């Protein structure tokens, strides 16, 4: 029998699991947890938090945003990673060195997150840097679609070597708008032809290798008037034209960029109808409760496949691995530049 999960991914209040949250995790609509900075003290504490979650419901996905650079929720007890742009800067002088570095970075990230008890990090970023988006910026590998495709592909290979799923974001590309979808709804006025020739290139190149995909809360009016995460047209393209077969995660439905879709329950309905498999509802507990109730009876079969696929590395022994020591030293030095 295929294991299924509820479609809703929630956040927690702090670094320990409260009694009320234990009850919340038992709700049949819950399929996973995402950790933020407020949930994190160090690697050992995160491992204990993941264990406490699994004592309540062992099948839940436990996730984090751990990209490198500015976006690293967990910083103590794991490697401080440079930004992806810093890794990408190596490409012009030494492409093969840059590819290997990105593969090693994906492997190290996957091993460290798995050793802490996490199932996946929402990485890599596939957005192409156009020089206008402060929210993307150095989270992108490059301003070249081909370089993003190549280096992100190496990063995905590394994650898979560690036994961890890879989730690309933010489909079909958030790098061409200045507005931040956390605070407003960005509108990208560029033509679909330009998006195909530039921003969509990495998503197209890596669709068959990625286990998950996260669409952007951005409107691209040349193709559809709805934000990509609420658009059956965009998500249909992802499934049909790009051939993506993995899990589609909504970006956080509590973000301002999602608010035009209506109430939290209406956003959830529209995202599911558009083709999302798992709905993130963060930083708004009442909204999460509303979405849980609205999703009664819904399941996400694809998400259950993303559980960490191999026996977990030992957090206390990971430093004995020669590859970890080599990669850790190199990446820490780059992050300190």
N, C-alpha and C positions, 0 to 999 in steps of 0.2 A: 504493500500500500504506500502511495506517494505521500510523504509528509507535507503538510501545509501549514502556513502561518497566517495570522491576521494581517491586514494590509497597512496597519498604522505603526509608525515608528515614533516613539516619544523621547523626551529628555527627562532628566532627574534634577532634583533641587540642589544636591550637594555631593560631597565625596563618600557619603554612606547612604545605604538604602534604608529609607524610613518605613515604618510599619504600614502607613497609608499607601506608600508606593508599592509595597509587596502585594497589597490587595489589587492595586491598579494593574500590575503586571499580569495578574490572573485573568484579566478581561479578555475574552476570546478574540476581540478585534486587534489586540496588540500582537505585533510580529517582530518588534525589535526595539532597541534602545540606542540612542546616539549620545555620546559623552561630549561635554563642553569643558572649557577651562575651569569652571566652578566645581566640576566633578573630579578634578585631577589634582593630586598632590605630588606623587611620584610613581614610578613603575610598580613598586610593591603594592602600594595602596590601590592602584588601578586593577592589578591582578586580584586583589581581595574583593574589590567591588564587583568585578566580573563573576567571581565565584559566588558571591551572594546573590547576584541576579540569577545565576543558573541553578542555585538551590531552589529558587521559586519556580522557574520555568527553564529547564535546560535547553530547550529547542530554540529559544529566542536568539536572533542576530544581535550582536553587540558591536557597535561601530564607533568611529571617531573621525574627525577631520584632522589628518596628520599628513600634510603635503610636504613640508619643508619651508624654510624662510619664514615669512610672517605668519603662516597658518600651521602652527604646531601646538595642539592643546596640551600634549604631554612633553615636558622638557626635562624633568629630573629623572635620572636613572636610565635614560636612553640617549642616543646620539643626537646632537644638535645639528640639524641638516641645513645646508645652504638653500637658497631659493632655487627654483628650477631655472630661472634666467641666469643665475650664476653657473649652473651646470651647462646651460646652453651656450654660454660665452666661450666655452672651450672648443666649440665645434669648428669655428672658422680656421683656427690654427691646426687643430688635430681632430678631425672627425671621428676616427676610430677610437681615440682616447675618450672623447665625449660620449660615444655610444656605450663603451664599456663602463664608464663612470655612472651613467644613468641606469644601466642594468644592475650594477652593484648597489646603487642607492635604492632601487626598488626592492632588491633582495634583502638588504639590511632593514629597510622599513618594514617589510613583511615579516621578517623573523622577529624583530623587536615587538611589533604590535601583537603577533601571535603569542609570543612568550608572556605578554601581559594579559592574555585571555581574550583578546579582541578578534572578531571575525573578519573585519575589513576596515580599511581607511578609505574615505571618499577621495581617491586619487587614481590616476593623474589628471591634472588640468590639461585639456586639449585646446583651450582657447588660444587663438593667434593674437599676439600683442600688436595692436595698431597704434599704440602710443597715445591713446585718448582715454583709456579706462584705468582709473586709479584702483578700482576694486580688483582688477585682474593684474595689470602691470607685471611685476617680476614674478608673479605666480605662473606666468606663461614661460615655456621653454624658449620661445623665439618669436620674432616677427615674420618668420618665413614658414608658410604652411608645411613645406616639405621637411624642414628641420624639426618642427613640432612633431610631425608624424614619425620621423625616424627616432628621435630621442624619447618621445613618449612610448613608442613601441618597445624600445629597449627597457624602459622602466617597467612596462607591463610584463615583459619577459622575466625580469628580476622578481617581481611580485609572485609570478607563477612558480618560479624556482623555489620560493619560500612556502609554496602551498596556499597562497592567499589570493583572493579574488581582486580584480582590478575594476574600478568604476570611473569611467570617463565623464568629464563635465566641462562646460555647460552647453549642451547641444541646443542649437546648431552653431553656437559661438557667441560669447559675451564680450569679446575683446574689441568690438568696433563701436561701442557706445560709452559715453562719459558717465551717464547716470548709473547709480548703484541701486540694484534691485532690492537691496535690504531696506532702502528708504523711499523709493519711488518706482514707478513702472517705466523702464527704459523703452524707447522706440528706436529701432535701427532702420533707417530709411533706405538703406542700400538695396540694390536690385537682387533678385534671386540669382541671376547669372553671376553677379560679383560674389555673393555668398558661396555659390557652388565652386567658384574658381579659387576662393581663399579660405574662408572660415570653415566650410564643410569638409575641406580636404582631410584633416586629421581624423575626423569622425568616420569618414568614408574608408580611409585607409585601415583603421583599427577596429571597425565594427565587428569583424569576425573574431577578434582576439579578446575583446572586452567582455567581462561577466556582467557588468552593470553600466547604466548610463543615466545621467541626471540632466534633464532639460533646463533651459534658462527661463527665468521669469522676465522675458524680453519679447516685445512685439516686433515682428518683421512684416510690415503691412503689404509689401510687394507679393507676399505669399499667403498670409492669413492675418486677420485682424485680431486674433486671440494670441495671448502669450504662448510660447512654444509648449510649456508644460500642461496647458489646457487645450491644446490643439490636436484634434485627431488627424489633421492634415500633416502637421510636422511629425507627429509620432507614427503616422502611417508611412511617411517617407522613411523614417528610421527603420521600421520593420520591413517594409517591402523593397524600397530602392536600395537601402544600405544593407539589408539582410541581417539586421541585428536580432539575435535570438535570446539575449539575456534579460536581466531584470531592469525595468525602468523605474527609477526613484524620482518622485517629485522633489523639487527643491522645497525648502521650508514653506509650508502653506500659511505661516504667520507673517511672512515677509510682506512689506508694503507692495512689492511687485505682484503679489498674488491677490491683493485685497479687492481689485476691481472685479474679481470673479464672484463676489457675493459674500455671504456668511461663511464661517468655517465649514459648516456642513455642505453648503453649496459648492465651495471650492473642492472639497473631497469628492463629491459626486462628479463634478466636471472633470477633475483630474483622472478619476477611474474610467469615466466614459471615453476620455481622450486616449487612454491606453496605458496610464501609469499602473504599475503593479504594487508599489509601496509608497505610502504617503508620509512625509515628514511633517510633524506638527510640533514646533519647539517654542520655548520661551513664552508660552501662553497656556496655562493649564486648563482654563475653562474652554478654550478653543479645542484643546486635545480631547477633553471629555465630550464635547459636542460631536467631534468627528468620530470618536469611538462608538457613540450611540448610533450615528448615521451609517456606520459601516458594519452593523450587526449582520452576521451571516456571510460577509465577504471573506474571501481567502486569497492568498498570494502564493501560488504553487512555485513560481520561479524563485522567490526569495529564499526558500528553504534549501535550495541548491548552493547557496553562497556560504554556508557554514564552513569553517576552516577545515580543509580537506585532508590534512595530515596530522600525525601526532604532534602536539605542540612542543616547540623547543623549551628547554628549561631556562627560565629567566636568570637563575643563579649560575648557570653554566655556559651561557651564550658567549661570554668573553673568552672562553677557551678555544673558540673556533678561530683558526688562522685567518680565514677570509673576513670574519667580522672585525678582527683586530686591525687588519690592513685597511679595510674600507672605512671603519670608524675613524681612524686617525686622519685619513685623507679628507673625509667630509667635515669633520670638526675643524680642521685647519682652514678649509674653504669657507665655512660658516663664520669664522673669526676674521676673515679678510675685511 
